[in-house]
Each structure stands twice: as C-alpha cells, then as structure tokens.
Amino acid sequence: SGKAERAGGPRQLARASLKMYRKFSLFKERTAGTVATRHPPTGGALEARLRPVNAILGLLTPHDINAPTLAKAGFTLEGLEVPITGQAGKVVIDVLIFNPATGLLVLFESKSGANVEVEQARRYAALTPVAVVQASQVTVHQRVRLSKIVVYACVEQHRDRIRLGLTEAKVDFPILTVGPDKITMTGPSEVPTGLADAFREPVLLSGPPSRVVSFDHDSPVDAVVPIVRAQLVAALSHQRSQVSLPWLTEQCARHFSLYGRSARGQLVKLIAAAARQVAAEEPSTFVFRPPRANEDAAVRLLKTPEDLDRRGRTQAYQALARSARTRRRRTTEVPGQLDLLRELDEVDDGSDSDEVDGEETP
C-alpha cells in the first residue's frame, strides 16, 4: 500500500500541473489582444465624485503607489465630512488636514462636477481658524499661530468651470486639479509657503489614485454589499459567532473615526442595510439581528467553513465566492479591458468539467 501511495503522489501532481497549464492556456487565448486589469475588491468602478478625495488621501499616505507629497510637507489627516459653523453659516469640510509645525489648516472642498455653490464658497471664506479647531478633532500640541486656507479639488476637465464659479463668488481659492497622470495646484500667489512648496512642480502619478475611500455615506447600498460580505467572510475564517454593527462598520470604512458625527451615523445605517442584504442572500450562514435595548445591532454567523476538513473548507469558501459572483452587479467596463479575476474564475469553472472524481476524462 505504501508503494501505491508513493506512486499516486506523482500522478496527482502531474494531473494538477496539466490542469493549471490548460487553465492558463485558455486564459491566454481568451485575453489575446486585450488589456487585463484587476478590479478592486468591491467589484465596481470607483464613484467619480470620490476620485478627488482619494487623490488627496493618497498624498497623505506613506508607501502609496504615488508620492505622499502632503505627508512629506508635514500635513496630517484630521477629519472627513467635518461640519463647521461660522459667522456666515454652516459648511461641511470634505477633507481637513493640519500642519502642526506651522499651524496651517487646509480645508478641502471636493467637487465631482463643474458647479460651485456661491453661498457655500462665501461661507468657507468666512470661517476662522479658531472655529475650525474648536469644531473638529484637531489638537494643537504647541503654541503656534493658526491660519487656514480653502482649496477646491476637482478633476481636470472641470477646472476652468470651477475657477469661473469661484470668481462669481468673489473668492480666490486655489484649485487642486486631479488629472490622469498628474496632480497640480493653481491659484493666488498668497498660498502659504508650506503648501505652495509641495505643489511647486506637478505631482506626477505612477498610477491612478489609490482607493483609500471606496465608498462614503452617500454611496448606494449595492456598492457596499461586496465590502460587507468580504468582512463577514473574514470573520467566518476567525470562527467568530457574532460581530457587532459598529465593529463591522469600522472594518469596512477605514477612516470611520475621522468622519463627522452625522456622517458616522449615516455610514452605520448604510452598513446595516448592506448587512441585511447579505444575510437575506445567505440565510444559512448569516442572520442580521436588529438593535435591542442597550445592545447594538449585530450579524450572527451560523456556520463557518473552518469547522470542516481541509477539502470541505475550501469547497465552502468557493461556494460563498460563487454565490457572491452570481449576485454581483455588472461593473463598468472599459472597451478592450477585461477583469483578470473574473476571466480566471470562468476558465477555472470550464476546466473543472474535464475531470470527474479527480480523474481526467479521455
């Protein structure tokens, strides 16, 4: 019997090698003349309105694919969707950053389109640095003179329209422009030195801005469901019996703690809606439990693939992945561009039909 086992090993290895060769041969044939890309884990295209925000966050992120220009200049991220009330009224700062060495606060207003709200721009202009610090999470550790500047961020094709809108509002804010291959800042000559130096030359991009924020409180539920499902499957792998909604929200929204209170509440509701949908699609694995008195809402994990043997565990995870793929909304596609993971999955499904009980059919 020992000889049979030893003889079976090489045969199994040969079959596995042949299967892998067929799989990649089929994939090569199907993708000939095309460009294959790996979509982010969400399975969908990044919302256009989130591109300027992600470009800013990428400039604050060390070890990102692009240069962390703002981080090198001494700026730190202090808040997202921060509501501030000034003398002229309330505004919600999309991204708030601070340089503790110079006391400079930079208030970013991210624009997905080409329109500028005149009254909003004027409310921004009326804000004082003290009001921003008092209403946000900024901590000033040393005595320094505070100052602030408002920067409008937009994609390249909307820059001229944004400038016209700011002129109409009679404000002269600098504009951070996110292009396909570079990020630039244009505006008045009185931009504070630390910020002006960071953008004295265009920031060349090695690739598209990273997806630091895949969604926000205004995103549709369908865009969040794949992210929530991935975190719940990860919890299954750790053999957890239940996860609370606040924990799940923090796992899905990387910068959850930096959002303003209103935005945090909306994010929790969004994650709850996505978790309900995942539980409805996988009732044998997940159950959504509404909030109770003195208890947060939670998702119960009824069974985990980790309780099975090695082969059963793999098959269970594959079943969850297949179930997610069948319900996944079709992603935005670029002509001539394929989804690498989807193509490999389809090739894999096709190649499995050539084998029965681990043996090749003639």
DABELPE-V376488 format. One record per backbone hydrogen bond with DSSP energy under -0.5 kcal/mol. CO is the residue of the C=O (numbers start at 1). NH is the residue of the N-H. If there is no record, write none. Layout:
co=CO nh=NH
co=CO nh=NH
This chain:
co=1 nh=5
co=2 nh=6
co=3 nh=7
co=4 nh=8
co=5 nh=9
co=6 nh=10
co=7 nh=11
co=8 nh=12
co=9 nh=13
co=10 nh=14
co=11 nh=15
co=12 nh=16
co=13 nh=17
co=14 nh=18
co=15 nh=19
co=16 nh=20
co=17 nh=21
co=18 nh=22
co=19 nh=23
co=20 nh=24
co=21 nh=25
co=22 nh=26
co=23 nh=27
co=24 nh=28
co=25 nh=29
co=26 nh=30
co=27 nh=31
co=29 nh=32
co=31 nh=34
co=34 nh=36
co=35 nh=338
co=37 nh=39
co=37 nh=340
co=40 nh=43
co=47 nh=50
co=48 nh=51
co=50 nh=54
co=51 nh=55
co=52 nh=56
co=53 nh=57
co=54 nh=58
co=55 nh=59
co=56 nh=60
co=57 nh=60
co=58 nh=61
co=59 nh=70
co=59 nh=71
co=60 nh=62
co=61 nh=64
co=67 nh=69
co=68 nh=72
co=69 nh=73
co=70 nh=75
co=71 nh=74
co=74 nh=100
co=76 nh=98
co=79 nh=96
co=80 nh=260
co=81 nh=83
co=81 nh=260
co=82 nh=93
co=84 nh=86
co=84 nh=91
co=86 nh=89
co=89 nh=86
co=91 nh=84
co=91 nh=93
co=93 nh=82
co=94 nh=81
co=95 nh=108
co=96 nh=78
co=96 nh=79
co=97 nh=106
co=98 nh=76
co=98 nh=100
co=99 nh=103
co=99 nh=104
co=103 nh=147
co=104 nh=99
co=105 nh=107
co=105 nh=149
co=106 nh=97
co=106 nh=108
co=107 nh=151
co=108 nh=94
co=108 nh=95
co=108 nh=110
co=109 nh=153
co=110 nh=112
co=116 nh=118
co=117 nh=121
co=118 nh=122
co=119 nh=123
co=120 nh=124
co=121 nh=125
co=122 nh=126
co=123 nh=127
co=124 nh=127
co=128 nh=132
co=129 nh=133
co=130 nh=134
co=131 nh=135
co=132 nh=136
co=133 nh=136
co=138 nh=140
co=139 nh=141
co=142 nh=144
co=144 nh=146
co=147 nh=105
co=149 nh=107
co=150 nh=174
co=151 nh=109
co=152 nh=176
co=153 nh=111
co=154 nh=178
co=155 nh=158
co=156 nh=159
co=158 nh=162
co=159 nh=163
co=160 nh=164
co=161 nh=165
co=162 nh=166
co=163 nh=167
co=164 nh=168
co=165 nh=169
co=166 nh=171
co=167 nh=170
co=174 nh=152
co=175 nh=177
co=175 nh=186
co=176 nh=154
co=176 nh=178
co=177 nh=179
co=177 nh=184
co=178 nh=156
co=181 nh=205
co=182 nh=179
co=183 nh=203
co=184 nh=177
co=186 nh=175
co=188 nh=191
co=192 nh=196
co=193 nh=197
co=194 nh=198
co=195 nh=199
co=196 nh=199
co=197 nh=200
co=202 nh=204
co=203 nh=183
co=210 nh=212
co=212 nh=214
co=216 nh=219
co=220 nh=223
co=220 nh=224
co=221 nh=224
co=221 nh=225
co=222 nh=226
co=224 nh=228
co=225 nh=229
co=226 nh=230
co=227 nh=231
co=228 nh=232
co=229 nh=233
co=230 nh=234
co=231 nh=235
co=232 nh=236
co=233 nh=237
co=234 nh=238
co=235 nh=238
co=235 nh=240
co=236 nh=239
co=241 nh=301
co=243 nh=299
co=244 nh=248
co=245 nh=249
co=246 nh=250
co=247 nh=251
co=248 nh=252
co=249 nh=253
co=252 nh=254
co=253 nh=256
co=255 nh=258
co=255 nh=259
co=256 nh=259
co=258 nh=80
co=260 nh=264
co=261 nh=265
co=262 nh=266
co=263 nh=267
co=264 nh=268
co=265 nh=269
co=266 nh=270
co=267 nh=271
co=268 nh=272
co=269 nh=273
co=270 nh=274
co=271 nh=275
co=272 nh=276
co=273 nh=277
co=274 nh=278
co=275 nh=279
co=276 nh=280
co=277 nh=281
co=278 nh=282
co=282 nh=285
co=282 nh=286
co=285 nh=302
co=285 nh=303
co=287 nh=289
co=287 nh=300
co=288 nh=290
co=289 nh=298
co=292 nh=295
co=295 nh=292
co=297 nh=245
co=298 nh=289
co=299 nh=243
co=300 nh=287
co=300 nh=302
co=304 nh=307
co=305 nh=308
co=309 nh=313
co=310 nh=314
co=311 nh=315
co=312 nh=316
co=313 nh=317
co=314 nh=318
co=315 nh=319
co=316 nh=320
co=317 nh=321
co=318 nh=322
co=319 nh=323
co=320 nh=324
co=321 nh=325
co=322 nh=326
co=323 nh=327
co=324 nh=328
co=334 nh=337
co=336 nh=35
co=338 nh=37
co=338 nh=340
co=339 nh=343
co=340 nh=344
co=341 nh=345
co=342 nh=346
co=343 nh=347
co=344 nh=348
co=345 nh=349
co=346 nh=350
co=347 nh=351
co=348 nh=352
co=349 nh=353
co=350 nh=353
co=351 nh=354
co=352 nh=355
co=354 nh=361
co=356 nh=359
co=359 nh=356
